[in-house]
Amino acid sequence: MANWTIQELQYWDERIREQVAALGLDCFPQEFELYDHQQMLGAMAYSGMPSHYPHWSYGKAFEKLKTLYDYGVSGLPYELVINANPSLAYLMRDNSLLLQLLTMAHVYGHNDFFKNNFTFKTTRPEHVLGMFRSHANRIRSYLEDPSIGIERVEALLDAAHALSLQCRRNLAIRQLSPDQERQRQLERALAEGAEFDEGLLTRVPPAPEEDLLLFIRDHNPLLSDWQRDLLTIVHEQTRYFLPQIETKVMNEGWASFVHREILNSLDLPQELHLEFLVRHNQVLRPIPGGLNPYHLGLKVWDAILRRFGGPPPEERKASGPALSLSKGIAGSDALAKLFEVRAADRDVSFLRRFLTRELMDELDLFEYRQRGEDLVVSEISDEEGWEQVKATLLANVGLGSVPVIKVEDAGFGRGGTLALKHYFDGRELQLDYAEKTLAYLYQLWGREVVLETDLGGQPTTLCYDEDGFSVKPI
């Protein structure tokens, strides 16, 4: 049973907000809701959104989460927080008072990160809840339309979901229009004294295009309006979640840094402070054979703080909990540097710039590979191997593990074959996944789809047409 009242939560929320202000955080207005375990399972299945369009995959996610929870295989998160303005967070009813305080402080860290990190600038947080509600209403109208129906809607959503991450990865980079791209290439050819490719005037797209769903929406004349609308909806919702994928380590590390600083500054009663130490260490403990983003992120934030003149956490703790914020952090140059990094980086740049060899050695980071049925350590973070371990980590954070595939040519005037290219980085495509992906592309494009890639060191074309999937060496 919970050992708190709503009035106590309101009291502690006011205390926490005082420390949020003392630390200099810049947050959206924050709202909290209390959920039981069933409601939290539902929120997890729907990515935390109070309104979401229906699809069988969300029901599957709910049943999987519920089964794992019922059998004690996995627990539930202490909280869920939505990037919105005002920000909305769900707290578990069964949490102890200290857990509520820890998660509320953690939420304010996420809130500050959402508002200030550059990757979230395109998410329009003031409109997000309305956007999801509008998407849900539009899709329900198609499901209920007797000329469309559930089977056709779900089939298209299946394909769109499978392809949704094949999109622009850095929205901060301005994208040129097709005419601007042609003009840019013409000007480059003139400046270099090279011959201008006349085919560029009619080629679609004029430059490789990474937003697959949007390209198909805009260039496939076989699609109806409701199909184009579904592709738009899936793309918009994917774009909303991309910053969270790209900043997982930074975001969780920052929220952990914030909750530690705030709770160490509240001068908690002894029994609450002891529970805080236990809970904090549970959240931040390393995962044997894996990476805990909370642990890795917090370690890097603390390393930045030390590097730019801030006292380490153990020195501030020695001065007493109430002095944590005032002992060289609040208003300091070191904290200003943290705010600068919090605003300007995402995981790949954050770790590239600030994950040093010394910190990697402290964290015991290593690389492992599959060898037959076994996993073997291939590199460790010593003088010879730390750069390789770091490179492997950087290649797999954020969207790094998702292959980069772009449209090269839509083949207009030549049968409409959709030609794509896999930007090979040494990691081969898994053929079973490639076959399913091309099948979904063929479903949405309605004509032959070919993908250029590398397999076994050999340039190869993967093809999907009316006869199915084929592999052809170039």
FIBAMI-391986 format. One record per residue (C-alpha): residue in one letter; chain; x, y, z. Coordinates in nm, 4 decimals, padded with zeros to 6 digits, always signed. Example, Ala and Ser with C-alpha at 12.3 -4.5 7.8 and 13.67 -1.06 7.14 Angstrom:
<marpas>
MARPA  residu  chaine         X         Y         Z
MARPA       A       A  +01.2300  -00.4500  +00.7800
MARPA       S       A  +01.3670  -00.1060  +00.7140
</marpas>
This chain:
<marpas>
MARPA  residu  chaine         X         Y         Z
MARPA       M       A  +00.0000  +00.0000  +00.0000
MARPA       A       A  +00.1143  +00.3531  -00.0740
MARPA       N       A  +00.2422  +00.5421  +00.2328
MARPA       W       A  +00.1513  +00.8912  +00.1096
MARPA       T       A  -00.1391  +01.1243  +00.0438
MARPA       I       A  -00.2108  +01.3590  -00.2473
MARPA       Q       A  -00.1421  +01.6535  -00.0173
MARPA       E       A  +00.2036  +01.5141  +00.0613
MARPA       L       A  +00.2795  +01.4754  -00.3098
MARPA       Q       A  +00.1729  +01.8354  -00.3699
MARPA       Y       A  +00.3936  +01.9540  -00.0843
MARPA       W       A  +00.6984  +01.7666  -00.2130
MARPA       D       A  +00.6299  +01.8751  -00.5714
MARPA       E       A  +00.6557  +02.2382  -00.4548
MARPA       R       A  +00.9853  +02.1578  -00.2805
MARPA       I       A  +01.1156  +01.9845  -00.5919
MARPA       R       A  +01.0164  +02.2774  -00.8149
MARPA       E       A  +01.2111  +02.5100  -00.5847
MARPA       Q       A  +01.5212  +02.3000  -00.6502
MARPA       V       A  +01.4431  +02.2879  -01.0234
MARPA       A       A  +01.4559  +02.6678  -01.0204
MARPA       A       A  +01.7715  +02.6718  -00.8036
MARPA       L       A  +01.9459  +02.4431  -01.0494
MARPA       G       A  +01.8474  +02.6730  -01.3368
MARPA       L       A  +01.6386  +02.4207  -01.5301
MARPA       D       A  +01.3986  +02.5512  -01.7933
MARPA       C       A  +01.0865  +02.3330  -01.8028
MARPA       F       A  +00.7414  +02.3240  -01.9557
MARPA       P       A  +00.4521  +02.3350  -01.7054
MARPA       Q       A  +00.4355  +01.9851  -01.5537
MARPA       E       A  +00.1231  +01.7746  -01.4911
MARPA       F       A  +00.1139  +01.4383  -01.3123
MARPA       E       A  -00.1443  +01.1591  -01.3246
MARPA       L       A  -00.1582  +00.8513  -01.1024
MARPA       Y       A  -00.1944  +00.5138  -01.2778
MARPA       D       A  -00.2464  +00.1607  -01.1513
MARPA       H       A  -00.0524  -00.1246  -01.3075
MARPA       Q       A  -00.3198  -00.1991  -01.5705
MARPA       Q       A  -00.3305  +00.1627  -01.6854
MARPA       M       A  +00.0491  +00.1794  -01.6943
MARPA       L       A  +00.0636  -00.1312  -01.9144
MARPA       G       A  -00.1798  +00.0340  -02.1532
MARPA       A       A  +00.0193  +00.3572  -02.1556
MARPA       M       A  +00.3384  +00.1639  -02.2325
MARPA       A       A  +00.1736  -00.0201  -02.5225
MARPA       Y       A  +00.0581  +00.3118  -02.6715
MARPA       S       A  +00.3943  +00.4899  -02.6175
MARPA       G       A  +00.2479  +00.6925  -02.3323
MARPA       M       A  -00.0107  +00.8715  -02.5467
MARPA       P       A  -00.3571  +00.9229  -02.3937
MARPA       S       A  -00.4995  +00.9054  -02.7476
MARPA       H       A  -00.3603  +00.6819  -03.0210
MARPA       Y       A  -00.4914  +00.5220  -03.3384
MARPA       P       A  -00.5879  +00.1523  -03.3141
MARPA       H       A  -00.3681  -00.1176  -03.4657
MARPA       W       A  -00.3201  -00.4846  -03.3826
MARPA       S       A  +00.0487  -00.4294  -03.2945
MARPA       Y       A  -00.0453  -00.2180  -02.9910
MARPA       G       A  -00.2744  -00.4899  -02.8610
MARPA       K       A  +00.0051  -00.7410  -02.9126
MARPA       A       A  +00.2442  -00.5144  -02.7216
MARPA       F       A  -00.0054  -00.4854  -02.4347
MARPA       E       A  -00.0553  -00.8627  -02.4083
MARPA       K       A  +00.3194  -00.9237  -02.4148
MARPA       L       A  +00.3869  -00.6625  -02.1461
MARPA       K       A  +00.0997  -00.7926  -01.9314
MARPA       T       A  +00.2160  -01.1552  -01.9589
MARPA       L       A  +00.5737  -01.0656  -01.8639
MARPA       Y       A  +00.4463  -00.8574  -01.5718
MARPA       D       A  +00.1987  -01.1236  -01.4485
MARPA       Y       A  +00.4699  -01.3909  -01.4452
MARPA       G       A  +00.7232  -01.1662  -01.2745
MARPA       V       A  +00.9631  -01.1662  -01.5706
MARPA       S       A  +00.9673  -00.7854  -01.5918
MARPA       G       A  +00.8376  -00.4974  -01.3847
MARPA       L       A  +00.6849  -00.1643  -01.4716
MARPA       P       A  +00.8555  +00.1726  -01.5087
MARPA       Y       A  +00.8383  +00.4073  -01.2136
MARPA       E       A  +00.6992  +00.6706  -01.4528
MARPA       L       A  +00.6243  +00.7625  -01.8123
MARPA       V       A  +00.6663  +01.1200  -01.9321
MARPA       I       A  +00.5447  +01.2741  -02.2583
MARPA       N       A  +00.7249  +01.5407  -02.4569
MARPA       A       A  +00.4377  +01.7908  -02.4657
MARPA       N       A  +00.3584  +02.1442  -02.3526
MARPA       P       A  +00.2365  +02.1178  -02.0819
MARPA       S       A  +00.4335  +01.8030  -02.0106
MARPA       L       A  +00.2335  +01.5013  -01.8931
MARPA       A       A  +00.3747  +01.2255  -01.6719
MARPA       Y       A  +00.2217  +00.9139  -01.5201
MARPA       L       A  +00.3177  +00.7951  -01.1710
MARPA       M       A  +00.2539  +00.4443  -01.0384
MARPA       R       A  +00.0000  +00.4437  -00.7546
MARPA       D       A  +00.1863  +00.1658  -00.5741
MARPA       N       A  +00.5146  +00.3576  -00.5549
MARPA       S       A  +00.6392  +00.4473  -00.2090
MARPA       L       A  +00.6628  +00.8149  -00.1135
MARPA       L       A  +01.0363  +00.8197  -00.1858
MARPA       L       A  +00.9852  +00.6563  -00.5254
MARPA       Q       A  +00.7297  +00.9237  -00.6115
MARPA       L       A  +00.9778  +01.1963  -00.5151
MARPA       L       A  +01.2585  +01.0356  -00.7135
MARPA       T       A  +01.0429  +00.9885  -01.0235
MARPA       M       A  +00.8964  +01.3390  -01.0029
MARPA       A       A  +01.2466  +01.4870  -00.9892
MARPA       H       A  +01.3492  +01.2544  -01.2746
MARPA       V       A  +01.0508  +01.3766  -01.4779
MARPA       Y       A  +01.1601  +01.7391  -01.4403
MARPA       G       A  +01.4985  +01.6374  -01.5838
MARPA       H       A  +01.3286  +01.4877  -01.8904
MARPA       N       A  +01.1021  +01.7904  -01.9157
MARPA       D       A  +01.4003  +02.0276  -01.9211
MARPA       F       A  +01.5742  +01.8088  -02.1796
MARPA       F       A  +01.2663  +01.7961  -02.4066
MARPA       K       A  +01.2300  +02.1739  -02.3987
MARPA       N       A  +01.5943  +02.2598  -02.4634
MARPA       N       A  +01.7640  +01.9897  -02.6728
MARPA       F       A  +01.7855  +02.0848  -03.0423
MARPA       T       A  +01.6570  +01.7500  -03.1718
MARPA       F       A  +01.3160  +01.8172  -03.0143
MARPA       K       A  +01.2710  +02.1620  -03.1720
MARPA       T       A  +01.0635  +02.0205  -03.4600
MARPA       T       A  +00.8237  +01.8155  -03.2446
MARPA       R       A  +00.5786  +02.1046  -03.1776
MARPA       P       A  +00.5082  +01.9932  -02.8167
MARPA       E       A  +00.2194  +02.2391  -02.7738
MARPA       H       A  +00.0267  +02.0512  -03.0471
MARPA       V       A  +00.1343  +01.6917  -02.9915
MARPA       L       A  -00.1643  +01.5638  -02.7898
MARPA       G       A  -00.4040  +01.7203  -03.0384
MARPA       M       A  -00.2046  +01.5730  -03.3276
MARPA       F       A  -00.2286  +01.2196  -03.1909
MARPA       R       A  -00.6003  +01.2651  -03.1238
MARPA       S       A  -00.6568  +01.3899  -03.4790
MARPA       H       A  -00.4615  +01.0960  -03.6216
MARPA       A       A  -00.6685  +00.8507  -03.4181
MARPA       N       A  -00.9971  +01.0039  -03.5352
MARPA       R       A  -00.8915  +01.0017  -03.9017
MARPA       I       A  -00.7816  +00.6380  -03.8929
MARPA       R       A  -01.0998  +00.5308  -03.7142
MARPA       S       A  -01.3012  +00.7014  -03.9885
MARPA       Y       A  -01.1186  +00.4909  -04.2508
MARPA       L       A  -01.1704  +00.1740  -04.0467
MARPA       E       A  -01.5449  +00.2441  -04.0291
MARPA       D       A  -01.5742  +00.3393  -04.3980
MARPA       P       A  -01.7382  +00.0396  -04.5757
MARPA       S       A  -01.5444  +00.1184  -04.8949
MARPA       I       A  -01.2104  +00.0871  -04.7100
MARPA       G       A  -01.2397  -00.1210  -04.3932
MARPA       I       A  -01.0085  -00.2706  -04.1343
MARPA       E       A  -00.8207  -00.5177  -04.3571
MARPA       R       A  -00.7029  -00.2573  -04.6096
MARPA       V       A  -00.6143  -00.0040  -04.3371
MARPA       E       A  -00.4154  -00.2540  -04.1299
MARPA       A       A  -00.2340  -00.3911  -04.4353
MARPA       L       A  -00.1130  -00.0429  -04.5287
MARPA       L       A  -00.0236  +00.0423  -04.1682
MARPA       D       A  +00.1801  -00.2812  -04.1443
MARPA       A       A  +00.3875  -00.1720  -04.4450
MARPA       A       A  +00.4206  +00.1873  -04.3225
MARPA       H       A  +00.5306  +00.0799  -03.9734
MARPA       A       A  +00.7965  -00.1498  -04.1211
MARPA       L       A  +00.9432  +00.1351  -04.3289
MARPA       S       A  +00.8877  +00.4257  -04.0898
MARPA       L       A  +01.2488  +00.4545  -03.9668
MARPA       Q       A  +01.3785  +00.4938  -04.3225
MARPA       C       A  +01.3605  +00.8703  -04.2948
MARPA       R       A  +01.5670  +01.1829  -04.2395
MARPA       R       A  +01.7761  +01.1408  -03.9272
MARPA       N       A  +01.8810  +01.4972  -03.8569
MARPA       L       A  +01.5928  +01.7405  -03.8984
MARPA       A       A  +01.8178  +02.0317  -03.8028
MARPA       I       A  +01.9753  +02.0106  -04.1489
MARPA       R       A  +01.7656  +02.2082  -04.3947
MARPA       Q       A  +01.6433  +02.0053  -04.6907
MARPA       L       A  +01.6409  +02.1627  -05.0360
MARPA       S       A  +01.3387  +02.1418  -05.2638
MARPA       P       A  +01.3840  +01.9445  -05.5897
MARPA       D       A  +01.4265  +02.2677  -05.7895
MARPA       Q       A  +01.6777  +02.4038  -05.5369
MARPA       E       A  +01.8720  +02.0756  -05.5510
MARPA       R       A  +01.8890  +02.0902  -05.9330
MARPA       Q       A  +02.0057  +02.4528  -05.9138
MARPA       R       A  +02.2715  +02.3604  -05.6561
MARPA       Q       A  +02.4099  +02.0820  -05.8738
MARPA       L       A  +02.4087  +02.3062  -06.1817
MARPA       E       A  +02.6012  +02.5771  -05.9940
MARPA       R       A  +02.8507  +02.3192  -05.8664
MARPA       A       A  +02.9094  +02.1876  -06.2199
MARPA       L       A  +02.9663  +02.5408  -06.3511
MARPA       A       A  +03.2042  +02.6262  -06.0662
MARPA       E       A  +03.4078  +02.3090  -06.1214
MARPA       G       A  +03.4039  +02.3413  -06.5008
MARPA       A       A  +03.2398  +01.9981  -06.5260
MARPA       E       A  +02.9752  +01.8873  -06.7715
MARPA       F       A  +02.6227  +01.9179  -06.6319
MARPA       D       A  +02.4212  +01.5939  -06.6305
MARPA       E       A  +02.1158  +01.6768  -06.8423
MARPA       G       A  +01.9350  +01.3767  -06.6996
MARPA       L       A  +01.9182  +01.5608  -06.3681
MARPA       L       A  +01.6500  +01.7886  -06.5143
MARPA       T       A  +01.4017  +01.5010  -06.5314
MARPA       R       A  +01.5358  +01.2522  -06.2770
MARPA       V       A  +01.3144  +01.1916  -05.9734
MARPA       P       A  +01.4483  +01.2463  -05.7154
MARPA       P       A  +01.7268  +01.4884  -05.8214
MARPA       A       A  +01.9310  +01.3772  -05.5178
MARPA       P       A  +01.9072  +01.0579  -05.3098
MARPA       E       A  +01.5958  +01.0710  -05.0893
MARPA       E       A  +01.5887  +00.9074  -04.7444
MARPA       D       A  +01.2227  +00.9728  -04.6512
MARPA       L       A  +01.0777  +00.6597  -04.8128
MARPA       L       A  +00.7188  +00.7017  -04.6934
MARPA       L       A  +00.7005  +01.0645  -04.8028
MARPA       F       A  +00.8572  +00.9863  -05.1398
MARPA       I       A  +00.6041  +00.7106  -05.2074
MARPA       R       A  +00.3208  +00.9338  -05.0880
MARPA       D       A  +00.4222  +01.2155  -05.3196
MARPA       H       A  +00.5263  +01.0157  -05.6291
MARPA       N       A  +00.3072  +00.7065  -05.6523
MARPA       P       A  +00.0019  +00.7976  -05.8651
MARPA       L       A  -00.1604  +00.4624  -05.7820
MARPA       L       A  -00.2337  +00.5621  -05.4219
MARPA       S       A  -00.5716  +00.6960  -05.3130
MARPA       D       A  -00.6156  +00.9930  -05.0810
MARPA       W       A  -00.6785  +00.7809  -04.7702
MARPA       Q       A  -00.3607  +00.5809  -04.8377
MARPA       R       A  -00.1575  +00.8999  -04.8704
MARPA       D       A  -00.3087  +01.0239  -04.5455
MARPA       L       A  -00.2074  +00.7057  -04.3601
MARPA       L       A  +00.1518  +00.7407  -04.4831
MARPA       T       A  +00.1500  +01.1018  -04.3632
MARPA       I       A  +00.0213  +01.0008  -04.0198
MARPA       V       A  +00.2808  +00.7275  -03.9680
MARPA       H       A  +00.5588  +00.9600  -04.0864
MARPA       E       A  +00.4513  +01.2433  -03.8546
MARPA       Q       A  +00.4335  +01.0155  -03.5505
MARPA       T       A  +00.7699  +00.8599  -03.6310
MARPA       R       A  +00.9254  +01.2046  -03.6632
MARPA       Y       A  +00.7863  +01.2908  -03.3174
MARPA       F       A  +00.9576  +00.9878  -03.1576
MARPA       L       A  +01.2896  +01.0097  -03.3460
MARPA       P       A  +01.4538  +01.2579  -03.1035
MARPA       Q       A  +01.3881  +01.0195  -02.8141
MARPA       I       A  +01.5626  +00.7396  -03.0053
MARPA       E       A  +01.8540  +00.9677  -03.0939
MARPA       T       A  +01.9080  +01.0943  -02.7357
MARPA       K       A  +01.8293  +00.7936  -02.5137
MARPA       V       A  +02.1658  +00.7904  -02.3330
MARPA       M       A  +02.1853  +01.1693  -02.2934
MARPA       N       A  +01.8219  +01.2060  -02.1858
MARPA       E       A  +01.8183  +00.9292  -01.9254
MARPA       G       A  +02.1591  +01.0332  -01.7965
MARPA       W       A  +02.0478  +01.3961  -01.7670
MARPA       A       A  +01.7256  +01.3022  -01.5845
MARPA       S       A  +01.9286  +01.0821  -01.3482
MARPA       F       A  +02.1752  +01.3664  -01.2855
MARPA       V       A  +01.8846  +01.6012  -01.2103
MARPA       H       A  +01.7021  +01.3662  -00.9745
MARPA       R       A  +02.0233  +01.2968  -00.7827
MARPA       E       A  +02.1025  +01.6679  -00.7425
MARPA       I       A  +01.7485  +01.7568  -00.6393
MARPA       L       A  +01.7000  +01.4759  -00.3886
MARPA       N       A  +02.0423  +01.5404  -00.2368
MARPA       S       A  +01.9311  +01.9018  -00.1873
MARPA       L       A  +01.5959  +01.8327  -00.0200
MARPA       D       A  +01.7426  +01.7414  +00.3215
MARPA       L       A  +01.5205  +01.4334  +00.3301
MARPA       P       A  +01.4340  +01.2556  +00.6550
MARPA       Q       A  +01.6831  +00.9774  +00.7223
MARPA       E       A  +01.4488  +00.6918  +00.6308
MARPA       L       A  +01.3679  +00.8545  +00.2962
MARPA       H       A  +01.7315  +00.9343  +00.2243
MARPA       L       A  +01.8374  +00.5742  +00.2889
MARPA       E       A  +01.5663  +00.4477  +00.0550
MARPA       F       A  +01.6778  +00.7032  -00.2027
MARPA       L       A  +02.0324  +00.5644  -00.1971
MARPA       V       A  +01.8975  +00.2132  -00.2541
MARPA       R       A  +01.6552  +00.3122  -00.5332
MARPA       H       A  +01.9055  +00.5392  -00.7064
MARPA       N       A  +02.1638  +00.2617  -00.7165
MARPA       Q       A  +01.9036  +00.0177  -00.8482
MARPA       V       A  +01.8254  +00.2502  -01.1389
MARPA       L       A  +02.1904  +00.3317  -01.2100
MARPA       R       A  +02.3532  -00.0092  -01.1640
MARPA       P       A  +02.5518  -00.1463  -01.4594
MARPA       I       A  +02.3994  -00.4329  -01.6592
MARPA       P       A  +02.6409  -00.7276  -01.6956
MARPA       G       A  +02.6998  -00.7895  -02.0652
MARPA       G       A  +02.4916  -00.4882  -02.1687
MARPA       L       A  +02.4553  -00.1117  -02.1460
MARPA       N       A  +02.2330  +00.0702  -01.8992
MARPA       P       A  +02.1666  +00.4115  -02.0626
MARPA       Y       A  +02.0954  +00.5636  -01.7190
MARPA       H       A  +02.4353  +00.4494  -01.5908
MARPA       L       A  +02.6352  +00.5355  -01.9025
MARPA       G       A  +02.4650  +00.8729  -01.9454
MARPA       L       A  +02.5131  +00.9811  -01.5838
MARPA       K       A  +02.8788  +00.8782  -01.5885
MARPA       V       A  +02.9419  +01.0941  -01.8947
MARPA       W       A  +02.7551  +01.3947  -01.7496
MARPA       D       A  +02.9589  +01.3673  -01.4288
MARPA       A       A  +03.2793  +01.3435  -01.6347
MARPA       I       A  +03.1868  +01.6635  -01.8199
MARPA       L       A  +03.1167  +01.8368  -01.4885
MARPA       R       A  +03.4604  +01.7412  -01.3551
MARPA       R       A  +03.6340  +01.8304  -01.6812
MARPA       F       A  +03.4995  +02.1854  -01.6712
MARPA       G       A  +03.5724  +02.2576  -01.3072
MARPA       G       A  +03.2752  +02.1256  -01.1124
MARPA       P       A  +03.3356  +01.9297  -00.7917
MARPA       P       A  +03.2632  +01.5551  -00.8195
MARPA       P       A  +02.9445  +01.4153  -00.6574
MARPA       E       A  +03.1330  +01.2471  -00.3727
MARPA       E       A  +03.2898  +01.5816  -00.2685
MARPA       R       A  +02.9520  +01.7533  -00.2623
MARPA       K       A  +02.7924  +01.4662  -00.0691
MARPA       A       A  +03.0619  +01.5029  +00.1961
MARPA       S       A  +02.9432  +01.8572  +00.2537
MARPA       G       A  +02.5920  +01.7370  +00.3404
MARPA       P       A  +02.2796  +01.6860  +00.1292
MARPA       A       A  +02.1474  +02.0396  +00.1768
MARPA       L       A  +02.4634  +02.1875  +00.0252
MARPA       S       A  +02.4667  +01.9722  -00.2888
MARPA       L       A  +02.3446  +02.2391  -00.5277
MARPA       S       A  +02.5200  +02.5334  -00.3673
MARPA       K       A  +02.8627  +02.3644  -00.3546
MARPA       G       A  +02.9990  +02.4739  -00.6895
MARPA       I       A  +02.7165  +02.3741  -00.9269
MARPA       A       A  +02.4241  +02.6172  -00.9396
MARPA       G       A  +02.5215  +02.9186  -01.1500
MARPA       S       A  +02.8733  +02.7837  -01.2159
MARPA       D       A  +03.0653  +02.7725  -01.5425
MARPA       A       A  +03.0619  +02.3919  -01.5182
MARPA       L       A  +02.6809  +02.3859  -01.5044
MARPA       A       A  +02.6677  +02.6309  -01.7938
MARPA       K       A  +02.8759  +02.3823  -01.9940
MARPA       L       A  +02.6320  +02.1055  -01.9059
MARPA       F       A  +02.3436  +02.3198  -02.0301
MARPA       E       A  +02.5351  +02.3912  -02.3504
MARPA       V       A  +02.5913  +02.0199  -02.4166
MARPA       R       A  +02.2315  +01.9359  -02.3195
MARPA       A       A  +02.1100  +02.1776  -02.5865
MARPA       A       A  +02.3490  +02.1028  -02.8717
MARPA       D       A  +02.4228  +01.7276  -02.8784
MARPA       R       A  +02.2604  +01.3931  -02.9461
MARPA       D       A  +02.3922  +01.0545  -02.8354
MARPA       V       A  +02.6405  +00.9975  -03.1156
MARPA       S       A  +02.8097  +01.3394  -03.0755
MARPA       F       A  +02.7736  +01.3313  -02.6947
MARPA       L       A  +02.9620  +01.0016  -02.6705
MARPA       R       A  +03.2110  +01.0863  -02.9452
MARPA       R       A  +03.3132  +01.4079  -02.7697
MARPA       F       A  +03.3024  +01.3121  -02.4041
MARPA       L       A  +03.3401  +00.9338  -02.3679
MARPA       T       A  +03.7154  +00.9214  -02.3062
MARPA       R       A  +03.9444  +00.6209  -02.2902
MARPA       E       A  +03.9791  +00.6693  -01.9128
MARPA       L       A  +03.6021  +00.6662  -01.8671
MARPA       M       A  +03.5639  +00.3620  -02.0930
MARPA       D       A  +03.8228  +00.1802  -01.8842
MARPA       E       A  +03.6369  +00.2784  -01.5670
MARPA       L       A  +03.3113  +00.1460  -01.7167
MARPA       D       A  +03.4785  -00.1783  -01.8363
MARPA       L       A  +03.3329  -00.1381  -02.1843
MARPA       F       A  +03.4114  -00.4153  -02.4316
MARPA       E       A  +03.3033  -00.5466  -02.7714
MARPA       Y       A  +03.1777  -00.8992  -02.8318
MARPA       R       A  +03.0983  -01.0996  -03.1451
MARPA       Q       A  +02.9119  -01.4145  -03.2372
MARPA       R       A  +03.1377  -01.7143  -03.2947
MARPA       G       A  +02.9323  -02.0190  -03.3778
MARPA       E       A  +02.6839  -02.0566  -03.0946
MARPA       D       A  +02.9004  -01.8623  -02.8502
MARPA       L       A  +02.9585  -01.4946  -02.7777
MARPA       V       A  +03.3245  -01.4041  -02.7401
MARPA       V       A  +03.4949  -01.0816  -02.6330
MARPA       S       A  +03.6731  -00.9356  -02.9372
MARPA       E       A  +03.8008  -00.6021  -02.7996
MARPA       I       A  +03.8407  -00.4395  -02.4584
MARPA       S       A  +03.8961  -00.0754  -02.3635
MARPA       D       A  +04.2738  -00.0963  -02.3305
MARPA       E       A  +04.5342  +00.1078  -02.5175
MARPA       E       A  +04.5015  -00.1040  -02.8328
MARPA       G       A  +04.1275  -00.1685  -02.8372
MARPA       W       A  +03.9401  +00.1269  -02.6878
MARPA       E       A  +03.8975  +00.3130  -03.0175
MARPA       Q       A  +03.7420  +00.0065  -03.1817
MARPA       V       A  +03.5072  -00.0448  -02.8849
MARPA       K       A  +03.4036  +00.3208  -02.9016
MARPA       A       A  +03.3491  +00.3030  -03.2789
MARPA       T       A  +03.1237  +00.0012  -03.2347
MARPA       L       A  +02.9246  +00.1806  -02.9650
MARPA       L       A  +02.8843  +00.4935  -03.1801
MARPA       A       A  +02.7666  +00.2822  -03.4738
MARPA       N       A  +02.4863  +00.1366  -03.2645
MARPA       V       A  +02.3419  +00.4260  -03.0619
MARPA       G       A  +02.0336  +00.6114  -03.1782
MARPA       L       A  +01.9411  +00.5084  -03.5316
MARPA       G       A  +02.2920  +00.3806  -03.5978
MARPA       S       A  +02.1755  +00.0195  -03.6124
MARPA       V       A  +01.9111  +00.1000  -03.8777
MARPA       P       A  +02.0506  +00.0625  -04.2331
MARPA       V       A  +02.0643  +00.3822  -04.4393
MARPA       I       A  +01.8599  +00.3235  -04.7550
MARPA       K       A  +01.7746  +00.5988  -05.0025
MARPA       V       A  +01.5715  +00.6304  -05.3203
MARPA       E       A  +01.8078  +00.6856  -05.6138
MARPA       D       A  +01.5630  +00.6829  -05.9061
MARPA       A       A  +01.1879  +00.6332  -05.9439
MARPA       G       A  +01.2283  +00.5145  -06.3028
MARPA       F       A  +00.9603  +00.7366  -06.4520
MARPA       G       A  +00.9476  +00.6726  -06.8269
MARPA       R       A  +01.1225  +00.3359  -06.7795
MARPA       G       A  +00.8478  +00.1261  -06.6276
MARPA       G       A  +00.8445  +00.2960  -06.2902
MARPA       T       A  +01.1007  +00.0682  -06.1211
MARPA       L       A  +01.1902  +00.2078  -05.7799
MARPA       A       A  +01.5699  +00.1959  -05.7475
MARPA       L       A  +01.7209  +00.2241  -05.3990
MARPA       K       A  +02.0708  +00.2093  -05.2586
MARPA       H       A  +02.1930  +00.0746  -04.9260
MARPA       Y       A  +02.4748  +00.2987  -04.8007
MARPA       F       A  +02.7000  +00.0122  -04.6960
MARPA       D       A  +02.9034  +00.0687  -04.3771
MARPA       G       A  +03.0566  -00.2770  -04.3419
MARPA       R       A  +02.7426  -00.4330  -04.1937
MARPA       E       A  +02.5542  -00.6533  -04.4354
MARPA       L       A  +02.1762  -00.6590  -04.4574
MARPA       Q       A  +02.0041  -00.9646  -04.3134
MARPA       L       A  +01.8358  -01.1216  -04.6155
MARPA       D       A  +01.5207  -01.2347  -04.4340
MARPA       Y       A  +01.4580  -00.8784  -04.3140
MARPA       A       A  +01.5557  -00.7345  -04.6532
MARPA       E       A  +01.3042  -00.9586  -04.8282
MARPA       K       A  +01.0206  -00.8494  -04.5989
MARPA       T       A  +01.1189  -00.4841  -04.6334
MARPA       L       A  +01.1220  -00.5000  -05.0135
MARPA       A       A  +00.7867  -00.6821  -05.0078
MARPA       Y       A  +00.6368  -00.3914  -04.8131
MARPA       L       A  +00.7961  -00.1426  -05.0540
MARPA       Y       A  +00.6529  -00.3351  -05.3489
MARPA       Q       A  +00.3113  -00.3288  -05.1806
MARPA       L       A  +00.3230  +00.0503  -05.1422
MARPA       W       A  +00.4881  +00.1275  -05.4778
MARPA       G       A  +00.2912  -00.1225  -05.6847
MARPA       R       A  +00.5789  -00.1876  -05.9272
MARPA       E       A  +00.9231  -00.3457  -05.9274
MARPA       V       A  +01.1604  -00.2464  -05.6468
MARPA       V       A  +01.5389  -00.2994  -05.6639
MARPA       L       A  +01.7973  -00.2351  -05.3911
MARPA       E       A  +02.1729  -00.2094  -05.4472
MARPA       T       A  +02.3850  -00.3391  -05.1580
MARPA       D       A  +02.6955  -00.5483  -05.0769
MARPA       L       A  +02.6867  -00.9147  -04.9796
MARPA       G       A  +03.0036  -01.1087  -04.9090
MARPA       G       A  +03.2162  -00.8309  -05.0565
MARPA       Q       A  +03.0224  -00.8467  -05.3844
MARPA       P       A  +02.7995  -00.5647  -05.5180
MARPA       T       A  +02.4521  -00.7170  -05.5290
MARPA       T       A  +02.1025  -00.6209  -05.6365
MARPA       L       A  +01.8025  -00.7355  -05.4339
MARPA       C       A  +01.4818  -00.7319  -05.6358
MARPA       Y       A  +01.1127  -00.7667  -05.5586
MARPA       D       A  +00.8543  -00.7840  -05.8373
MARPA       E       A  +00.5414  -00.9793  -05.9305
MARPA       D       A  +00.7469  -01.3010  -05.9200
MARPA       G       A  +00.8681  -01.2340  -05.5655
MARPA       F       A  +01.2152  -01.1859  -05.4161
MARPA       S       A  +01.5452  -01.2477  -05.5975
MARPA       V       A  +01.9165  -01.1831  -05.5397
MARPA       K       A  +02.1377  -01.0937  -05.8364
MARPA       P       A  +02.5142  -01.0204  -05.8245
MARPA       I       A  +02.6055  -00.7078  -06.0194
</marpas>
